[in-house]
Amino acid sequence: MNETQKKLDPVFFPRLWDLAHNAGMLAVEKLQVIPMIVQEHTDFLNDNSPVKKSWFIEEGCCGFAWVTVRPGNCSFARWMKEKGCHSAYGGGMQYWVYLFNQSLQKKETYAEAFAKTLREFGIWAYPGSRMD
């Protein structure tokens, strides 16, 4: 736990959460999502076969994103647990981004801005994601 973390007053945590959330929302608002096109081929084992049907997915590819806070015994992580966040594999707490339907790009952008805001206040936080 670093010195800044030790100095943070738990009374400030809800406001810090809101700051991080707002930073994430602003980052997503500025984002230009790269759309995805899904194609069904006549022979699903051969990508060179003619395209039978095509779908335009405006929100881009699907996936998940989260923010991990460590160590799990810091006051902010304990507050996250009370808020309903889950334990992270390998220690700490995780906040899963449930916003933005299944848009991986939006979820990642939000998680990156969220974690960056927490780091600015001395909380060891980092984003994670995976494609679905």
Backbone torsions as a table, in degrees:
resi	resn	phi	psi	omega
1	MET	NA	129.1	-178.7
2	ASN	-87.3	173.4	-175.5
3	GLU	-63.8	-38.7	-179.8
4	THR	-64.1	-41.5	178.6
5	GLN	-59.9	-41.2	-179.0
6	LYS	-63.7	-29.3	-176.0
7	LYS	-85.5	-16.7	-177.4
8	LEU	-66.1	131.3	178.4
9	ASP	-86.9	125.1	179.6
10	PRO	-55.5	-21.8	177.4
11	VAL	-64.4	-26.3	-178.9
12	PHE	-81.6	-15.2	-173.3
13	PHE	-57.3	-44.2	177.7
14	PRO	-60.9	-38.1	178.4
15	ARG	-67.8	-40.2	177.8
16	LEU	-62.8	-41.6	177.5
17	TRP	-59.1	-44.5	178.9
18	ASP	-63.9	-39.7	177.2
19	LEU	-61.3	-45.0	179.8
20	ALA	-64.4	-43.6	178.3
21	HIS	-60.6	-46.6	-179.2
22	ASN	-63.7	-37.5	176.6
23	ALA	-63.0	-41.4	177.8
24	GLY	-63.7	-44.8	-179.5
25	MET	-64.0	-40.4	178.7
26	LEU	-64.8	-40.8	178.5
27	ALA	-62.3	-41.4	179.6
28	VAL	-68.6	-37.1	179.4
29	GLU	-60.6	-35.2	-179.2
30	LYS	-83.4	-11.4	-173.9
31	LEU	-72.6	141.5	171.0
32	GLN	-109.0	102.0	-175.9
33	VAL	-68.4	138.6	176.3
34	ILE	-89.8	112.8	-178.1
35	PRO	-68.3	165.0	-179.2
36	MET	-123.6	144.8	174.3
37	ILE	-116.4	126.5	178.7
38	VAL	-108.1	133.6	-178.4
39	GLN	-124.8	140.8	173.1
40	GLU	-107.3	122.3	179.9
41	HIS	-92.6	156.5	179.2
42	THR	-62.4	-35.2	174.1
43	ASP	-113.6	104.0	-172.9
44	PHE	-66.3	-9.5	176.0
45	LEU	-95.9	-2.0	-176.2
46	ASN	-131.5	105.5	-180.0
47	ASP	-67.6	-12.3	178.7
48	ASN	-89.9	-5.2	177.9
49	SER	-73.3	160.8	-178.5
50	PRO	-58.7	148.0	178.1
51	VAL	-78.8	124.5	-179.2
52	LYS	-86.4	-42.2	-178.2
53	LYS	-150.6	151.5	-177.4
54	SER	-138.8	144.0	178.7
55	TRP	-127.6	137.7	176.1
56	PHE	-101.2	118.6	-178.9
57	ILE	-106.4	99.9	-175.1
58	GLU	-61.0	-33.2	-176.3
59	GLU	-81.2	0.3	179.4
60	GLY	82.5	-164.6	-176.0
61	CYS	-73.9	162.5	-175.6
62	CYS	-93.9	150.6	176.7
63	GLY	177.0	-169.1	-176.3
64	PHE	-128.8	154.3	174.3
65	ALA	-147.5	155.7	-178.7
66	TRP	-154.2	168.4	174.4
67	VAL	-123.4	128.4	178.0
68	THR	-106.0	135.0	177.0
69	VAL	-117.5	130.4	177.7
70	ARG	-133.8	156.1	-4.9
71	PRO	-74.8	161.3	-177.3
72	GLY	-69.3	-13.2	-179.8
73	ASN	-101.7	5.8	176.2
74	CYS	-72.0	157.9	-174.4
75	SER	-62.2	-35.0	-179.9
76	PHE	-69.0	-39.6	177.7
77	ALA	-64.5	-40.0	177.2
78	ARG	-64.0	-38.5	177.1
79	TRP	-64.9	-40.2	177.6
80	MET	-59.8	-39.7	179.5
81	LYS	-62.1	-43.9	177.2
82	GLU	-62.4	-31.0	179.8
83	LYS	-74.9	-14.4	177.8
84	GLY	108.7	7.6	176.8
85	CYS	-73.2	164.9	-174.1
86	HIS	-106.2	157.0	175.0
87	SER	-66.6	142.7	179.9
88	ALA	-93.2	144.9	174.1
89	TYR	-62.4	127.6	-178.5
90	GLY	89.0	3.1	177.2
91	GLY	108.3	158.1	-179.8
92	GLY	90.6	-168.1	-180.0
93	MET	-125.2	151.1	179.2
94	GLN	-125.6	139.2	172.2
95	TYR	-111.1	114.5	179.1
96	TRP	-86.4	135.4	-179.8
97	VAL	-84.4	109.5	-179.9
98	TYR	-99.3	-2.5	179.1
99	LEU	-76.4	166.2	169.3
100	PHE	70.6	32.6	177.8
101	ASN	51.9	-119.3	-178.4
102	GLN	-113.1	12.6	-175.5
103	SER	-69.8	106.2	179.7
104	LEU	-60.8	-44.2	-176.5
105	GLN	-62.5	-42.3	178.5
106	LYS	-67.3	-44.1	-179.9
107	LYS	-62.2	-43.3	179.0
108	GLU	-63.8	-43.5	-179.8
109	THR	-62.0	-44.3	178.6
110	TYR	-62.1	-48.2	-177.8
111	ALA	-62.5	-39.4	179.1
112	GLU	-63.2	-46.0	-179.9
113	ALA	-68.1	-38.1	179.0
114	PHE	-61.2	-51.0	-178.6
115	ALA	-64.4	-39.7	179.6
116	LYS	-60.3	-42.2	179.2
117	THR	-62.6	-44.2	178.3
118	LEU	-62.0	-41.0	179.1
119	ARG	-62.7	-35.5	178.5
120	GLU	-61.3	-22.6	178.1
121	PHE	-102.4	15.2	173.9
122	GLY	85.4	11.0	178.9
123	ILE	-95.4	129.6	-178.6
124	TRP	-76.3	98.8	-176.9
125	ALA	-133.9	143.8	176.8
126	TYR	-147.9	150.3	179.9
127	PRO	-85.5	157.8	173.8
128	GLY	-143.2	158.7	179.1
129	SER	-162.2	165.3	171.5
130	ARG	-154.3	147.6	178.5
131	MET	-79.7	146.1	-179.9
132	ASP	-96.2	NA	NA
